[in-house]
């Protein structure tokens, strides 16, 4: 663990999907200054709980915490006001040198390291597979469902990616919608709608994307986003209307708690203070 700068600490979260947003929201509520870096065409599926939604759709809201797209020059003033989480389009992280955050959280869930380095900030946290704690990041938070979900590792790596989504009422891979080809996605259903098998939820360059199980459409990539073949573009929950797509999942909350634990432990060790 590394020493942090005096508070108020700035945490930069790379990625605006559900796991990233759950962590950003919790840190924001705990008093940290938080900024999110996203790509120009976010691939977030659970958009009702993703700050990435601010990039294409205007204001976003993650369980009561607002997010807004801003340009880099606006970040400092927004962080001082603390009225919302600023979202900056910066997929390469080029703004890190200017922002000089105390903490960087790589929450892009790419299953591999996209270039994050342990010297990107005094504390660097990686979510899930692809990172090795004490080597390319200071800490790794486990994202695999099971007894270690949310666990903070200060040495070693997270569990390997199984490539199999967690089962819900017996459905695993079938509840996930994937792009049948590369191209531009056009949605025909909305998040929160109940769908039946074979129902068209959208197209990719004219090729239909259909549901394979009945349930509630809990997530769907934004209309007009370009995707590659095999990319996850939707999520159907077989529990149907019992599920609120605007609520963070239990997995998201566990991972967010792990990120907060890592930040607070590093802060306590370095300065013996809490935010």
ABEGO torsion letter per residue (X at the ends): XBBBBBOBBBBBBBEABAAAAAAAAAAAAAGBBBBBBBBABBABABAAABAAAAAAAEBBBBGGBBBBBBBAAAAAAAAAAGABBBBBBBAAGAAAAAAGBABBBBAAGAGBBAGBBAAABABBBBBEBGBBBGAABABBBBABBEAABGBBBABEBBBBBAGBBBBBGGBBAAABBBBABBEBBBBABBBGBBBBBGBBAEBBGGBBBBBABBEBBABBBBBGBBBBBGBBABBBBAAEAABBAABBBAAAAAAAAAAAAAAAAAAAAAAGBBX
